[in-house]
Amino acid sequence: MAVIDTTRSHAATGFIGHTVAKIGAAVTAWFEARATRRALSQLSDRELDDIGLSRSDIDRIGIYH
């Protein structure tokens, strides 16, 4: 009777799936940060000050993940 060892292929598939999921999450986070930066860029300086931000803060949104 022949035995097929599938442990290795499951481990590889798990690793690849995990890697793809991490890349997908990073891309999603980048798009969300981009949308946030775009929305904040449309606010006036006074509106930004009201929420405790300045124009220079906008560029840093999303880079500390």
C-alpha positions as CSV (number, residue, x, y, z in Angstrom):
1,M,0.0,0.0,0.0
2,A,1.4,3.4,-1.0
3,V,1.4,6.3,1.4
4,I,1.3,9.9,0.2
5,D,2.8,12.5,2.5
6,T,0.9,15.8,2.0
7,T,2.3,17.6,5.1
8,R,4.9,19.5,3.0
9,S,2.4,20.8,0.4
10,H,-0.1,21.9,3.1
11,A,2.7,23.8,4.9
12,A,3.8,25.4,1.7
13,T,0.2,26.3,0.8
14,G,-0.3,27.7,4.3
15,F,2.8,29.8,4.0
16,I,1.9,31.1,0.6
17,G,-1.7,31.8,1.6
18,H,-0.5,33.7,4.7
19,T,2.0,35.7,2.6
20,V,-0.7,36.6,0.1
21,A,-3.1,37.6,2.9
22,K,-0.4,39.8,4.4
23,I,0.3,41.5,1.1
24,G,-3.4,42.0,0.6
25,A,-3.8,43.6,4.0
26,A,-0.9,45.9,3.3
27,V,-2.3,47.0,0.0
28,T,-5.7,47.6,1.7
29,A,-4.1,49.6,4.4
30,W,-2.2,51.7,1.9
31,F,-5.4,52.5,-0.1
32,E,-7.3,53.4,3.1
33,A,-4.5,55.7,4.2
34,R,-4.4,57.3,0.8
35,A,-8.2,57.9,1.0
36,T,-7.8,59.4,4.4
37,R,-4.9,61.7,3.2
38,R,-7.0,62.8,0.3
39,A,-10.0,63.6,2.5
40,L,-7.9,65.5,5.0
41,S,-6.2,67.5,2.2
42,Q,-9.5,68.9,1.2
43,L,-10.1,70.4,4.6
44,S,-9.2,74.0,5.4
45,D,-6.4,74.8,7.8
46,R,-8.9,75.9,10.4
47,E,-10.8,72.5,10.1
48,L,-7.5,70.7,10.4
49,D,-6.6,72.7,13.5
50,D,-10.0,71.9,15.0
51,I,-9.2,68.2,14.9
52,G,-5.6,68.7,16.1
53,L,-3.8,68.3,12.8
54,S,-1.6,70.4,10.5
55,R,-0.9,70.1,6.8
56,S,2.5,68.5,7.6
57,D,0.7,65.7,9.6
58,I,-1.3,64.6,6.6
59,D,1.8,63.2,4.8
60,R,2.7,61.0,7.8
61,I,-0.7,59.2,8.0
62,G,-0.4,55.5,7.3
63,I,3.4,55.1,7.4
64,Y,3.6,53.9,11.0
65,H,1.9,50.5,10.5
